[in-house]
Amino acid sequence: MFSRSMAQDTALSVPVQPVPTQDIKLKKWGFITNVPADMWQIAQSPFKKKNLPGLVAVAVSTGLILPFDQQILDGVRQASRNIHLHDETDYNDVVKFGDTKVLKIPRNFNSALYQMGEGGTSMLVGGGLFIYGKIAKDKRALQTASDIAETFITMGITTQVLKRISGRESPFVRTQPGGAWRPFPSFKEFQVNTPNYDAFPSGHLASMMATVTVLTTNYPEKKWIGIVGYTLIGLTGWAMANTEVHWVGDYPLALALGYISGKITCWRHMKKEHAITVY
């Protein structure tokens, strides 16, 4: 689901390589100014003929899961009970400003997994890379930090738009098995009764996938990043189903969006001869 024209028809077998550090040209505030172009590319991608296989894969996988979402959710929760994995989120609040929790420490493993998808993890990784990049004068680290921030913003806006279009109930407030769909709720209704409309797609997994995609694309030599990243994505997806925050059917589109966003963002500063087409 990534445009062939952006990749200059390079074969899929050619690995993406980062631009040599000395050739990186950092764009000030690019992580903000590039967002509209990123969103336009994402909006266009389903209508590209060459992207049809990716679109079909997402549609088919989602279509196969949706009718069984309630059974899958029940199975996840039963399996979690069997291994004594708590189904609630429980935290110790460390830093608060009024009612806003700035820093919280999970009190059980399920809460720790769930917290990974809340966005703070991506920002911590990006912030760490930014600080390291400034101290070590490492342009690749600085560019990666910018990419993570850019995809975080892009995924935040994109998933919010799709949630407001689809209007799917979260599992913990469901009024019917699999959750009801109430497309296009009013802005006020969505804000007041958010869980009734914001399940599809998962913003947590979209942001996590975007972050992992950015890291694996900018640091292709570090194979462990993908192994750790995809494992954490899977565990977070399990925790969100166990906590009844998301249906598993909310995941395929979210993962596709995160992957596309990460590739679009990184491609901008990749050498064209190393770019690839991703369907």
C-alpha positions as a Python dict, from the first residue, in 0.01 Angstrom:
ca = {
    (1, 'M'): (0, 0, 0),
    (2, 'F'): (285, 234, -83),
    (3, 'S'): (304, 414, -413),
    (4, 'R'): (531, 264, -682),
    (5, 'S'): (594, 612, -822),
    (6, 'M'): (753, 710, -491),
    (7, 'A'): (994, 424, -514),
    (8, 'Q'): (1106, 458, -874),
    (9, 'D'): (999, 101, -955),
    (10, 'T'): (1279, -52, -753),
    (11, 'A'): (1246, -427, -693),
    (12, 'L'): (1100, -548, -368),
    (13, 'S'): (1409, -758, -303),
    (14, 'V'): (1634, -453, -271),
    (15, 'P'): (1681, -368, 98),
    (16, 'V'): (1623, -12, 212),
    (17, 'Q'): (1939, 157, 331),
    (18, 'P'): (1959, 480, 527),
    (19, 'V'): (2116, 786, 374),
    (20, 'P'): (2480, 808, 482),
    (21, 'T'): (2500, 1021, 797),
    (22, 'Q'): (2703, 1293, 631),
    (23, 'D'): (2437, 1332, 360),
    (24, 'I'): (2139, 1376, 591),
    (25, 'K'): (1985, 1723, 568),
    (26, 'L'): (1768, 1784, 869),
    (27, 'K'): (1456, 1990, 806),
    (28, 'K'): (1364, 2219, 1093),
    (29, 'W'): (1008, 2153, 1210),
    (30, 'G'): (974, 1892, 937),
    (31, 'F'): (797, 1658, 1177),
    (32, 'I'): (508, 1908, 1171),
    (33, 'T'): (522, 2060, 823),
    (34, 'N'): (544, 1720, 653),
    (35, 'V'): (225, 1586, 815),
    (36, 'P'): (-25, 1718, 554),
    (37, 'A'): (175, 1558, 271),
    (38, 'D'): (196, 1231, 466),
    (39, 'M'): (-179, 1224, 518),
    (40, 'W'): (-240, 1296, 150),
    (41, 'Q'): (-16, 1004, 53),
    (42, 'I'): (-201, 776, 295),
    (43, 'A'): (-538, 889, 157),
    (44, 'Q'): (-421, 823, -200),
    (45, 'S'): (-265, 482, -139),
    (46, 'P'): (-586, 270, -155),
    (47, 'F'): (-663, 408, -501),
    (48, 'K'): (-329, 314, -656),
    (49, 'K'): (-365, 12, -882),
    (50, 'K'): (-33, -131, -770),
    (51, 'N'): (-146, -112, -408),
    (52, 'L'): (-444, -341, -465),
    (53, 'P'): (-281, -653, -311),
    (54, 'G'): (-216, -470, 15),
    (55, 'L'): (-565, -321, 23),
    (56, 'V'): (-721, -663, -41),
    (57, 'A'): (-509, -822, 234),
    (58, 'V'): (-627, -566, 491),
    (59, 'A'): (-990, -587, 378),
    (60, 'V'): (-997, -967, 373),
    (61, 'S'): (-825, -1008, 710),
    (62, 'T'): (-1058, -753, 870),
    (63, 'G'): (-1362, -911, 707),
    (64, 'L'): (-1266, -1257, 830),
    (65, 'I'): (-1211, -1141, 1188),
    (66, 'L'): (-1510, -910, 1240),
    (67, 'P'): (-1782, -1180, 1248),
    (68, 'F'): (-1588, -1367, 1517),
    (69, 'D'): (-1467, -1068, 1718),
    (70, 'Q'): (-1677, -1151, 2022),
    (71, 'Q'): (-1563, -1514, 2029),
    (72, 'I'): (-1200, -1410, 1981),
    (73, 'L'): (-1225, -1154, 2260),
    (74, 'D'): (-1383, -1407, 2493),
    (75, 'G'): (-1109, -1656, 2407),
    (76, 'V'): (-834, -1403, 2481),
    (77, 'R'): (-987, -1318, 2816),
    (78, 'Q'): (-1033, -1683, 2912),
    (79, 'A'): (-675, -1767, 2813),
    (80, 'S'): (-554, -1468, 3016),
    (81, 'R'): (-745, -1589, 3321),
    (82, 'N'): (-590, -1932, 3277),
    (83, 'I'): (-241, -1784, 3307),
    (84, 'H'): (-349, -1540, 3580),
    (85, 'L'): (-303, -1228, 3364),
    (86, 'H'): (-512, -953, 3518),
    (87, 'D'): (-773, -794, 3294),
    (88, 'E'): (-771, -451, 3455),
    (89, 'T'): (-537, -155, 3421),
    (90, 'D'): (-397, -43, 3754),
    (91, 'Y'): (-135, 228, 3808),
    (92, 'N'): (39, 427, 4077),
    (93, 'D'): (24, 795, 3985),
    (94, 'V'): (370, 945, 4024),
    (95, 'V'): (326, 1290, 3870),
    (96, 'K'): (-7, 1468, 3828),
    (97, 'F'): (-110, 1818, 3721),
    (98, 'G'): (-469, 1857, 3836),
    (99, 'D'): (-660, 1564, 3688),
    (100, 'T'): (-393, 1499, 3424),
    (101, 'K'): (-166, 1202, 3492),
    (102, 'V'): (179, 1287, 3357),
    (103, 'L'): (367, 986, 3491),
    (104, 'K'): (218, 660, 3613),
    (105, 'I'): (372, 327, 3705),
    (106, 'P'): (181, 8, 3612),
    (107, 'R'): (101, -223, 3900),
    (108, 'N'): (55, -541, 3696),
    (109, 'F'): (190, -695, 3376),
    (110, 'N'): (-126, -636, 3173),
    (111, 'S'): (-115, -265, 3261),
    (112, 'A'): (250, -248, 3155),
    (113, 'L'): (168, -401, 2817),
    (114, 'Y'): (-129, -171, 2766),
    (115, 'Q'): (76, 135, 2858),
    (116, 'M'): (326, 62, 2581),
    (117, 'G'): (63, 150, 2323),
    (118, 'E'): (-50, 476, 2478),
    (119, 'G'): (201, 689, 2291),
    (120, 'G'): (439, 759, 2576),
    (121, 'T'): (668, 477, 2465),
    (122, 'S'): (707, 623, 2116),
    (123, 'M'): (776, 967, 2260),
    (124, 'L'): (1032, 826, 2506),
    (125, 'V'): (1214, 647, 2225),
    (126, 'G'): (1201, 956, 2006),
    (127, 'G'): (1308, 1181, 2292),
    (128, 'G'): (1596, 951, 2379),
    (129, 'L'): (1717, 950, 2020),
    (130, 'F'): (1689, 1329, 2004),
    (131, 'I'): (1896, 1378, 2320),
    (132, 'Y'): (2154, 1122, 2205),
    (133, 'G'): (2166, 1281, 1860),
    (134, 'K'): (2229, 1625, 2005),
    (135, 'I'): (2501, 1506, 2240),
    (136, 'A'): (2675, 1276, 1990),
    (137, 'K'): (2599, 1501, 1690),
    (138, 'D'): (2441, 1195, 1527),
    (139, 'K'): (2222, 1311, 1238),
    (140, 'R'): (2067, 969, 1186),
    (141, 'A'): (1943, 964, 1545),
    (142, 'L'): (1805, 1317, 1509),
    (143, 'Q'): (1631, 1228, 1183),
    (144, 'T'): (1483, 915, 1338),
    (145, 'A'): (1353, 1116, 1635),
    (146, 'S'): (1191, 1358, 1393),
    (147, 'D'): (1039, 1069, 1195),
    (148, 'I'): (889, 917, 1509),
    (149, 'A'): (733, 1249, 1609),
    (150, 'E'): (601, 1296, 1255),
    (151, 'T'): (435, 954, 1241),
    (152, 'F'): (295, 1002, 1592),
    (153, 'I'): (116, 1319, 1481),
    (154, 'T'): (8, 1168, 1149),
    (155, 'M'): (-134, 856, 1309),
    (156, 'G'): (-307, 1058, 1582),
    (157, 'I'): (-496, 1266, 1326),
    (158, 'T'): (-561, 982, 1080),
    (159, 'T'): (-698, 735, 1333),
    (160, 'Q'): (-914, 1003, 1494),
    (161, 'V'): (-1073, 1080, 1157),
    (162, 'L'): (-1140, 711, 1089),
    (163, 'K'): (-1279, 654, 1439),
    (164, 'R'): (-1526, 939, 1390),
    (165, 'I'): (-1629, 791, 1056),
    (166, 'S'): (-1671, 429, 1171),
    (167, 'G'): (-1817, 487, 1518),
    (168, 'R'): (-1755, 139, 1658),
    (169, 'E'): (-1821, 61, 2023),
    (170, 'S'): (-1535, -41, 2247),
    (171, 'P'): (-1582, -390, 2395),
    (172, 'F'): (-1625, -272, 2754),
    (173, 'V'): (-1932, -61, 2661),
    (174, 'R'): (-2075, -295, 2398),
    (175, 'T'): (-2452, -310, 2358),
    (176, 'Q'): (-2435, -619, 2137),
    (177, 'P'): (-2185, -897, 2061),
    (178, 'G'): (-1900, -756, 1854),
    (179, 'G'): (-2002, -399, 1935),
    (180, 'A'): (-2245, -172, 1753),
    (181, 'W'): (-2136, 54, 1466),
    (182, 'R'): (-2277, 410, 1466),
    (183, 'P'): (-2102, 595, 1182),
    (184, 'F'): (-2048, 970, 1185),
    (185, 'P'): (-2147, 1063, 1540),
    (186, 'S'): (-2171, 1435, 1606),
    (187, 'F'): (-1856, 1603, 1737),
    (188, 'K'): (-2019, 1668, 2074),
    (189, 'E'): (-2154, 1313, 2106),
    (190, 'F'): (-1812, 1167, 2027),
    (191, 'Q'): (-1643, 1389, 2285),
    (192, 'V'): (-1898, 1314, 2558),
    (193, 'N'): (-1934, 939, 2498),
    (194, 'T'): (-1601, 855, 2335),
    (195, 'P'): (-1589, 478, 2415),
    (196, 'N'): (-1916, 433, 2225),
    (197, 'Y'): (-1748, 531, 1899),
    (198, 'D'): (-1368, 510, 1905),
    (199, 'A'): (-1269, 143, 1875),
    (200, 'F'): (-1194, 120, 1502),
    (201, 'P'): (-909, 137, 1412),
    (202, 'S'): (-668, 106, 1705),
    (203, 'G'): (-463, 422, 1746),
    (204, 'H'): (-239, 237, 1992),
    (205, 'L'): (-123, -22, 1742),
    (206, 'A'): (-105, 227, 1454),
    (207, 'S'): (140, 442, 1652),
    (208, 'M'): (340, 143, 1769),
    (209, 'M'): (369, 0, 1418),
    (210, 'A'): (470, 339, 1280),
    (211, 'T'): (745, 370, 1542),
    (212, 'V'): (880, 21, 1480),
    (213, 'T'): (869, 79, 1102),
    (214, 'V'): (1066, 402, 1137),
    (215, 'L'): (1326, 235, 1358),
    (216, 'T'): (1370, -74, 1137),
    (217, 'T'): (1387, 140, 823),
    (218, 'N'): (1642, 388, 958),
    (219, 'Y'): (1847, 119, 1137),
    (220, 'P'): (1820, -185, 905),
    (221, 'E'): (2144, -331, 1038),
    (222, 'K'): (1995, -371, 1387),
    (223, 'K'): (1783, -681, 1334),
    (224, 'W'): (1684, -704, 1700),
    (225, 'I'): (1468, -391, 1671),
    (226, 'G'): (1213, -569, 1455),
    (227, 'I'): (1211, -881, 1674),
    (228, 'V'): (1153, -681, 1993),
    (229, 'G'): (918, -430, 1831),
    (230, 'Y'): (681, -677, 1666),
    (231, 'T'): (677, -891, 1979),
    (232, 'L'): (572, -591, 2189),
    (233, 'I'): (305, -500, 1933),
    (234, 'G'): (160, -849, 1957),
    (235, 'L'): (164, -845, 2338),
    (236, 'T'): (4, -500, 2349),
    (237, 'G'): (-269, -615, 2111),
    (238, 'W'): (-338, -909, 2343),
    (239, 'A'): (-349, -681, 2649),
    (240, 'M'): (-594, -441, 2486),
    (241, 'A'): (-829, -726, 2401),
    (242, 'N'): (-790, -869, 2751),
    (243, 'T'): (-877, -527, 2896),
    (244, 'E'): (-1173, -498, 2655),
    (245, 'V'): (-1046, -174, 2508),
    (246, 'H'): (-1022, -306, 2149),
    (247, 'W'): (-1157, -582, 1931),
    (248, 'V'): (-901, -784, 1736),
    (249, 'G'): (-1083, -673, 1420),
    (250, 'D'): (-961, -320, 1495),
    (251, 'Y'): (-601, -427, 1436),
    (252, 'P'): (-536, -506, 1065),
    (253, 'L'): (-615, -155, 939),
    (254, 'A'): (-425, 2, 1229),
    (255, 'L'): (-113, -202, 1154),
    (256, 'A'): (-134, -122, 784),
    (257, 'L'): (-172, 250, 855),
    (258, 'G'): (127, 249, 1089),
    (259, 'Y'): (343, 63, 840),
    (260, 'I'): (249, 293, 553),
    (261, 'S'): (300, 605, 763),
    (262, 'G'): (646, 491, 871),
    (263, 'K'): (753, 412, 516),
    (264, 'I'): (616, 737, 372),
    (265, 'T'): (794, 939, 639),
    (266, 'C'): (1130, 763, 601),
    (267, 'W'): (1120, 760, 222),
    (268, 'R'): (1141, 1138, 217),
    (269, 'H'): (1504, 1130, 328),
    (270, 'M'): (1605, 798, 171),
    (271, 'K'): (1817, 784, -140),
    (272, 'K'): (1590, 699, -433),
    (273, 'E'): (1810, 416, -550),
    (274, 'H'): (1754, 241, -217),
    (275, 'A'): (1382, 304, -184),
    (276, 'I'): (1142, 15, -231),
    (277, 'T'): (782, -35, -326),
    (278, 'V'): (576, -174, -41),
    (279, 'Y'): (237, -319, -115),
}
